[in-house]
């Protein structure tokens, strides 16, 4: 085998084995949609206030923010639709962690930076008997804890008195139970440009924030005016942390640190990037649902796809003989590459997606037929088999790329403007187009040339005779 063919074979094998590794095992790597596998059904109730009533516009904005959050959480082809005047239905196919999704879509994610005017003393955890050697020591510890709690309660009463004197202030608690009296919000989530997960010097996950020009200016002001004092980071009315400002911060960036796991920090970053919900929501119902098509319909759909693919494979062998076998090998690799693409992008396979796979097979065969007919024309003109292969691929290349490019544009528009199963069909079709073009113009050509070099009699003779 010539060297220039050898590296092409090596490249094809590397891509093939990488694709097989990407989809193995298929049951774990390829996610099935709600119509194939089932998932989670969540019913949300929007809650209005006198200052922020429920309107048609607020529900539409709520749906837009929910879709943005869920799309960033992972490609799961969610179904998000309005129900009545103040309810939203969310269906998430094949979800692994329903509790995380509920937290993601249910939180308002209203971020505020407020100066700390006063705070109650921190109350330690209540003593536990097993941590003390005697009952007397335990009783003394409980007595001290009760005193801490009494002092904290008195301090909170003082904060409530100051709150009544100035309505611009608020009282908020931390996750540890400490109560803060906070000044007016100077910087909010509306000033955010980006939020990402990072790690501090001790390897703990944190969320880094980047503000727009107005937010950077306001953050510069609040840090300048509060050097040596605390500034609270408040999320949905809860104080996440209240660090002491050491110096003026004019770079327009900040960091939220707390007792986060990496997954919790990731969800917080997603919520902040997607924006706050325009209204508060309450989770009314959470239930697992089965496949919407039913097992019989699923089996029938898969059976139809397999029969269609088998007929295509059989047609290529009958009509093109040895050339058909080469085309079938390229088609099999196209399917493997398509499934690997779905697994790599963590896309969800639905029944429309299966239809996209069958359509991809037909389009890939169309490319092979176009190439083979060009090769037959070159053979009739008297060229050798190798020369006919090279000329046939060269003449068919532009036509194949043009036809598939127009289909790819249509798939992109379907993905951009479609929702749910329509986007699933578009994803499958887009990946299939790229895979089919690669296999048709590269894999098929390499296999044909190798097959020709290993045979004394031209492999294309049968096709030539029939022509």
C-alpha positions as CSV (number, residue, x, y, z in Angstrom):
1,X,0.0,0.0,0.0
2,X,1.4,3.4,-0.9
3,X,2.4,5.7,2.0
4,X,-0.1,8.4,0.9
5,X,-2.9,5.8,1.2
6,X,-1.6,4.4,4.4
7,X,-2.0,7.5,6.5
8,X,-5.5,8.0,5.2
9,X,-6.4,4.5,6.3
10,X,-4.8,5.2,9.7
11,X,-6.9,8.4,10.0
12,X,-10.1,6.5,9.1
13,X,-9.4,3.8,11.7
14,X,-8.6,6.4,14.4
15,X,-11.8,8.2,13.7
16,X,-13.7,5.0,13.7
17,X,-12.3,3.7,17.0
18,X,-12.8,7.1,18.6
19,X,-16.4,7.1,17.5
20,X,-17.0,3.6,18.8
21,X,-15.4,4.6,22.1
22,X,-17.7,7.7,22.3
23,X,-20.9,5.7,21.9
24,X,-19.9,2.7,24.1
25,X,-22.0,1.6,25.9
26,X,-24.9,3.1,23.9
27,X,-27.4,2.8,26.8
28,X,-25.3,5.2,28.8
29,X,-23.9,7.5,26.2
30,X,-27.0,8.2,24.0
31,X,-29.8,10.0,25.8
32,X,-33.3,9.1,24.8
33,X,-36.1,11.7,24.6
34,X,-39.3,12.0,26.4
35,X,-41.1,10.0,23.7
36,X,-38.6,7.2,23.9
37,X,-37.5,7.0,27.5
38,X,-39.7,9.2,29.6
39,X,-38.5,11.9,32.0
40,X,-39.7,14.4,34.6
41,X,-42.9,16.5,34.4
42,X,-42.9,19.7,36.5
43,X,-45.8,22.1,36.9
44,X,-44.9,25.6,38.0
45,X,-47.3,28.2,39.5
46,X,-46.3,31.9,39.0
47,X,-46.8,34.1,42.1
48,X,-47.4,37.8,41.6
49,X,-47.2,40.7,44.0
50,X,-48.9,44.2,44.0
51,X,-45.7,45.7,42.6
52,X,-45.1,42.9,40.1
53,X,-48.4,41.4,39.0
54,X,-48.9,38.4,36.8
55,X,-49.3,39.5,33.2
56,X,-49.1,37.8,29.8
57,X,-45.7,39.4,29.2
58,X,-44.3,38.3,32.5
59,X,-45.3,34.7,31.8
60,X,-43.6,34.9,28.3
61,X,-40.5,36.3,29.9
62,X,-40.6,33.5,32.5
63,X,-40.7,30.9,29.8
64,X,-37.8,32.6,28.0
65,X,-35.6,32.6,31.1
66,X,-36.5,29.0,32.0
67,X,-35.6,27.8,28.5
68,X,-32.3,29.7,28.7
69,X,-31.5,28.1,32.0
70,X,-32.4,24.6,30.9
71,X,-30.5,24.9,27.6
72,X,-27.4,25.8,29.5
73,X,-27.9,22.9,31.9
74,X,-27.7,20.4,29.0
75,X,-29.1,19.6,25.6
76,X,-32.3,17.7,26.7
77,X,-34.9,19.1,24.2
78,X,-37.2,20.3,27.0
79,X,-40.9,21.0,26.5
80,X,-41.7,24.3,28.1
81,X,-45.3,25.6,27.5
82,X,-47.8,27.8,29.1
83,X,-50.9,26.3,30.9
84,X,-53.7,28.8,31.7
85,X,-52.9,32.3,32.7
86,X,-50.3,31.7,35.4
87,X,-48.9,28.2,35.1
88,X,-46.0,26.7,33.1
89,X,-45.4,23.0,32.3
90,X,-41.8,21.8,32.0
91,X,-41.0,18.3,30.7
92,X,-37.4,17.2,30.9
93,X,-36.6,13.9,29.1
94,X,-34.2,11.3,30.6
95,X,-33.3,13.5,33.5
96,X,-30.7,12.0,35.9
97,X,-31.2,14.5,38.8
98,X,-34.7,15.9,39.2
99,X,-33.9,17.7,42.4
100,X,-31.1,19.7,40.7
101,X,-33.4,20.6,37.9
102,X,-36.1,21.8,40.3
103,X,-33.6,23.9,42.1
104,X,-32.3,25.3,38.8
105,X,-35.7,26.3,37.3
106,X,-37.4,27.2,40.6
107,X,-35.1,29.8,42.1
108,X,-35.6,33.4,41.3
109,X,-31.8,34.1,41.2
110,X,-32.1,37.8,42.2
111,X,-28.5,38.9,43.0
112,X,-27.8,42.0,45.0
113,X,-24.7,43.6,46.7
114,X,-25.7,45.5,49.8
115,X,-23.6,47.2,52.5
116,X,-23.8,45.6,56.0
117,X,-25.0,48.1,58.5
118,X,-25.3,45.7,61.5
119,X,-25.4,42.0,62.2
120,X,-26.4,39.7,65.0
121,X,-23.7,37.6,66.6
122,X,-23.2,34.2,65.1
123,X,-24.9,31.4,67.1
124,X,-22.8,28.1,67.2
125,X,-24.4,24.8,66.6
126,X,-26.4,23.3,69.5
127,X,-24.2,21.1,71.7
128,X,-24.6,17.3,71.3
129,X,-24.4,15.0,74.3
130,X,-21.9,12.6,72.7
131,X,-19.3,15.3,72.5
132,X,-19.1,15.7,76.3
133,X,-17.7,13.4,78.9
134,X,-20.2,14.2,81.6
135,X,-23.7,15.4,81.9
136,X,-22.6,18.5,83.8
137,X,-20.3,19.6,81.0
138,X,-23.1,19.1,78.5
139,X,-25.6,21.1,80.6
140,X,-23.1,23.9,80.9
141,X,-22.5,24.0,77.2
142,X,-26.3,24.0,76.5
143,X,-26.6,26.9,79.0
144,X,-23.9,28.9,77.1
145,X,-25.6,28.1,73.8
146,X,-28.9,29.4,75.1
147,X,-27.2,32.6,76.2
148,X,-25.7,33.1,72.7
149,X,-29.1,32.5,71.2
150,X,-30.8,35.0,73.6
151,X,-28.2,37.7,72.8
152,X,-28.7,37.0,69.0
153,X,-32.5,37.3,69.5
154,X,-32.1,40.7,71.3
155,X,-29.8,41.9,68.6
156,X,-32.3,40.9,65.9
157,X,-35.0,42.8,67.7
158,X,-32.8,45.9,67.6
159,X,-32.3,45.4,63.9
160,X,-36.1,45.2,63.4
161,X,-36.5,48.5,65.2
162,X,-33.9,50.2,62.9
163,X,-35.7,48.6,59.9
164,X,-39.0,50.4,60.8
165,X,-37.2,53.7,61.0
166,X,-35.8,53.4,57.5
167,X,-37.9,51.5,54.9
168,X,-35.0,51.5,52.4
169,X,-33.1,48.9,54.6
170,X,-33.8,45.2,54.7
171,X,-33.1,42.3,57.1
172,X,-31.8,39.1,55.6
173,X,-30.5,35.9,57.1
174,X,-27.4,33.9,56.1
175,X,-27.5,30.1,55.5
176,X,-25.8,29.8,58.9
177,X,-28.7,31.6,60.6
178,X,-26.9,35.0,61.2
179,X,-29.1,38.0,60.6
180,X,-27.9,41.2,58.8
181,X,-29.3,44.7,58.5
182,X,-28.5,45.7,55.0
183,X,-28.4,49.0,53.2
184,X,-29.9,49.8,49.7
185,X,-28.7,47.6,46.8
186,X,-26.0,49.3,44.9
187,X,-25.2,46.5,42.3
188,X,-27.7,43.9,41.1
189,X,-27.8,41.0,38.7
190,X,-29.0,43.4,36.0
191,X,-25.5,44.7,35.8
192,X,-24.0,41.2,35.2
193,X,-22.3,40.4,31.9
194,X,-21.0,36.9,32.8
195,X,-20.8,34.4,35.6
196,X,-18.4,31.4,35.6
197,X,-17.3,28.6,37.9
198,X,-13.6,28.9,39.1
199,X,-11.6,27.6,42.0
200,X,-9.8,29.5,44.8
201,X,-6.3,28.9,46.1
202,X,-7.6,26.1,48.3
203,X,-9.3,24.3,45.4
204,X,-12.8,25.3,46.5
205,X,-15.4,26.1,43.8
206,X,-16.4,29.8,43.5
207,X,-18.5,31.8,41.1
208,X,-16.7,34.7,39.3
209,X,-18.7,37.7,38.2
210,X,-18.1,40.2,35.5
211,X,-20.1,43.5,35.4
212,X,-21.0,45.8,32.5
213,X,-19.6,49.4,32.5
214,X,-22.4,50.7,34.7
215,X,-22.1,47.8,37.1
216,X,-18.3,48.3,37.2
217,X,-18.7,51.9,38.2
218,X,-21.3,51.2,40.9
219,X,-19.2,48.3,42.3
220,X,-16.2,50.7,42.4
221,X,-18.3,53.1,44.4
222,X,-19.6,50.6,46.9
223,X,-16.1,49.1,47.5
224,X,-14.6,52.6,47.9
225,X,-17.2,53.7,50.4
226,X,-17.0,50.5,52.5
227,X,-13.3,49.7,52.9
228,X,-12.9,47.9,56.2
229,X,-16.6,47.1,56.3
230,X,-18.7,44.2,55.1
231,X,-20.6,44.1,51.9
232,X,-23.2,41.3,51.7
233,X,-23.8,39.2,48.6
234,X,-27.6,38.4,48.6
235,X,-29.2,35.8,46.4
236,X,-33.0,35.5,46.6
237,X,-33.1,37.3,49.9
238,X,-30.5,35.0,51.5
239,X,-27.0,36.3,52.4
240,X,-24.5,33.9,50.6
241,X,-21.5,35.6,52.1
242,X,-20.5,39.0,53.6
243,X,-16.8,39.6,53.0
244,X,-14.9,42.5,54.4
245,X,-13.8,44.9,51.7
246,X,-10.0,45.2,51.9
247,X,-9.5,47.7,49.1
248,X,-11.2,49.5,46.2
249,X,-12.2,47.2,43.4
250,X,-12.4,49.0,40.0
251,X,-11.8,46.1,37.6
252,X,-15.6,45.3,37.3
253,X,-15.2,41.8,38.6
254,X,-16.2,40.0,41.8
255,X,-16.3,36.6,43.3
256,X,-19.0,34.6,45.2
257,X,-17.6,32.1,47.6
258,X,-19.5,29.9,49.9
259,X,-20.0,26.3,50.9
260,X,-20.6,25.2,47.3
261,X,-20.1,21.9,45.7
262,X,-18.9,22.1,42.1
263,X,-22.4,21.2,40.8
264,X,-24.0,23.8,43.0
265,X,-21.6,26.5,41.8
266,X,-22.3,25.5,38.2
267,X,-26.1,25.8,38.7
268,X,-25.7,29.2,40.4
269,X,-23.5,30.4,37.5
270,X,-26.2,29.2,35.0
271,X,-29.0,31.0,36.9
272,X,-27.0,34.2,37.1
273,X,-26.1,34.1,33.4
274,X,-29.6,33.3,32.3
275,X,-31.0,36.1,34.4
276,X,-33.5,36.3,37.3
277,X,-37.0,35.0,36.9
278,X,-39.4,37.9,36.3
279,X,-41.8,36.5,38.9
280,X,-41.5,34.1,41.8
281,X,-42.6,30.5,41.0
282,X,-43.9,27.7,43.1
283,X,-43.5,24.0,42.2
284,X,-47.0,22.5,42.3
285,X,-46.3,19.1,40.9
286,X,-43.3,16.9,40.1
287,X,-43.8,13.4,38.7
288,X,-42.0,10.9,36.5
289,X,-43.7,10.0,33.2
290,X,-43.2,7.1,30.9
291,X,-42.5,7.2,27.1
292,X,-45.3,9.2,25.4
293,X,-45.3,7.0,22.3
294,X,-45.7,3.7,24.1
295,X,-43.4,0.7,23.8
296,X,-45.3,-0.7,20.7
297,X,-45.0,2.5,18.8
298,X,-41.3,2.7,19.7
299,X,-40.6,-0.8,18.4
300,X,-42.6,-0.1,15.2
301,X,-40.6,3.1,14.5
302,X,-37.2,1.4,15.1
303,X,-38.3,-1.6,13.1
304,X,-39.3,0.7,10.2
305,X,-35.9,2.4,10.3
306,X,-34.0,-0.8,10.3
307,X,-36.0,-2.2,7.4
308,X,-35.4,1.0,5.4
309,X,-31.7,1.0,6.1
310,X,-31.5,-2.7,5.2
311,X,-33.2,-2.1,1.9
312,X,-30.8,0.7,1.1
313,X,-27.8,-1.5,1.9
314,X,-29.3,-4.4,-0.2
315,X,-30.0,-2.1,-3.2
316,X,-26.4,-0.8,-3.3
317,X,-25.0,-4.4,-3.3
318,X,-27.4,-5.6,-6.0
319,X,-27.0,-2.6,-8.3
320,X,-23.3,-1.8,-7.9
321,X,-21.9,-5.2,-6.8
322,X,-18.4,-4.6,-5.3
323,X,-18.8,-0.9,-5.4
324,X,-22.0,-1.3,-3.4
325,X,-20.2,-3.2,-0.7
326,X,-17.7,-0.3,-0.4
327,X,-20.6,2.2,-0.2
328,X,-22.3,0.1,2.5
329,X,-19.1,0.1,4.6
330,X,-19.0,3.9,4.3
331,X,-22.7,4.1,5.2
332,X,-22.1,2.0,8.3
333,X,-19.4,4.4,9.3
334,X,-21.7,7.3,8.7
335,X,-24.2,5.9,11.1
336,X,-21.4,5.3,13.7
337,X,-20.2,8.9,13.3
338,X,-23.7,10.3,13.6
339,X,-24.3,8.4,16.9
340,X,-20.9,9.5,18.2
341,X,-21.8,13.1,17.4
342,X,-25.1,12.8,19.3
343,X,-23.2,11.3,22.3
344,X,-20.4,13.9,22.2
345,X,-22.9,16.8,22.1
346,X,-25.0,15.1,24.7
347,X,-28.0,15.5,22.5
348,X,-31.3,13.7,23.1
349,X,-32.5,11.1,20.5
350,X,-36.2,11.2,19.8
351,X,-38.5,9.6,17.2
352,X,-38.0,12.6,14.9
353,X,-34.3,12.1,15.4
354,X,-34.5,8.5,14.3
355,X,-36.3,9.8,11.2
356,X,-33.3,12.2,10.7
357,X,-31.0,9.1,10.8
358,X,-33.0,7.3,8.2
359,X,-33.0,10.4,6.0
360,X,-29.2,10.7,6.5
361,X,-28.8,7.2,5.2
362,X,-30.8,8.1,2.1
363,X,-28.8,11.3,1.5
364,X,-25.5,9.5,2.0
365,X,-26.5,6.9,-0.6
366,X,-27.5,9.7,-3.0
367,X,-24.0,11.0,-2.7
368,X,-22.5,7.6,-3.4
369,X,-24.7,7.1,-6.4
370,X,-23.8,10.5,-7.8
371,X,-20.1,9.6,-7.5
372,X,-20.5,6.2,-9.0
373,X,-22.4,7.4,-12.0
374,X,-19.6,9.9,-12.6
375,X,-17.0,7.1,-12.4
376,X,-19.0,5.1,-14.9
377,X,-18.9,8.0,-17.3
378,X,-15.2,8.2,-17.0
379,X,-14.8,4.5,-17.6
380,X,-16.9,4.8,-20.8
381,X,-14.5,7.5,-22.0
382,X,-11.7,4.9,-21.8
383,X,-9.9,5.9,-18.6
384,X,-8.3,3.3,-16.3
385,X,-10.1,2.4,-13.1
386,X,-7.9,4.5,-10.8
387,X,-8.1,7.5,-13.1
388,X,-11.8,7.1,-13.4
389,X,-12.2,7.0,-9.6
390,X,-10.1,10.2,-9.1
391,X,-12.0,12.0,-11.9
392,X,-15.4,10.8,-10.7
393,X,-14.8,12.1,-7.2
394,X,-13.4,15.4,-8.4
395,X,-16.4,16.1,-10.7
396,X,-19.0,15.0,-8.1
397,X,-17.4,16.8,-5.1
398,X,-18.8,20.3,-5.8
399,X,-22.3,19.0,-6.5
400,X,-22.3,16.9,-3.3
401,X,-21.1,19.8,-1.2
402,X,-23.5,22.3,-2.7
403,X,-26.6,20.0,-2.2
404,X,-25.7,19.1,1.3
405,X,-24.8,22.7,2.2
406,X,-28.3,23.9,1.3
407,X,-29.8,21.1,3.4
408,X,-27.5,22.0,6.3
409,X,-28.7,25.6,6.1
410,X,-32.3,24.4,6.4
411,X,-31.4,22.2,9.4
412,X,-29.7,25.2,11.1
413,X,-32.9,27.3,10.7
414,X,-35.0,24.4,12.0
415,X,-32.8,24.2,15.1
416,X,-32.8,28.0,15.6
417,X,-36.5,28.6,15.3
418,X,-37.9,25.2,16.2
419,X,-38.6,23.7,19.6
420,X,-38.7,20.2,21.2
421,X,-38.7,17.4,18.7
422,X,-38.2,19.7,15.7
423,X,-34.8,20.7,17.2
424,X,-34.0,17.0,17.8
425,X,-34.6,16.3,14.1
426,X,-32.4,19.3,13.1
427,X,-29.6,18.2,15.4
428,X,-29.6,14.7,14.0
429,X,-29.9,15.9,10.4
430,X,-27.0,18.4,10.8
431,X,-24.6,15.9,12.3
432,X,-25.7,13.3,9.7
433,X,-25.0,15.7,6.8
434,X,-21.4,16.4,8.0
435,X,-20.8,12.7,8.6
436,X,-22.3,11.6,5.2
437,X,-20.2,14.1,3.2
438,X,-17.0,13.0,5.0
439,X,-17.7,9.3,4.4
440,X,-18.8,9.8,0.8
441,X,-16.0,12.0,-0.5
442,X,-13.1,10.7,1.7
443,X,-13.8,7.2,3.2
444,X,-15.4,5.8,0.0
445,X,-12.6,7.1,-2.2
446,X,-9.9,5.6,0.0
447,X,-11.6,2.2,0.2
448,X,-12.2,2.1,-3.6
449,X,-8.5,2.9,-4.3
450,X,-7.3,0.3,-1.9
451,X,-9.7,-2.3,-3.3
452,X,-8.5,-1.5,-6.8
453,X,-4.8,-1.7,-5.9
454,X,-5.4,-5.2,-4.4
455,X,-7.2,-6.6,-7.4
456,X,-5.8,-7.3,-10.9
457,X,-9.3,-7.2,-12.5
458,X,-10.9,-3.8,-12.3
459,X,-13.5,-3.6,-9.6
460,X,-15.7,-1.5,-11.7
461,X,-16.1,-3.9,-14.6
462,X,-19.6,-5.1,-13.6
463,X,-20.8,-1.5,-13.4
464,X,-19.2,-0.8,-16.7
465,X,-20.8,-3.8,-18.4
466,X,-24.2,-2.8,-17.2
467,X,-23.8,0.7,-18.5
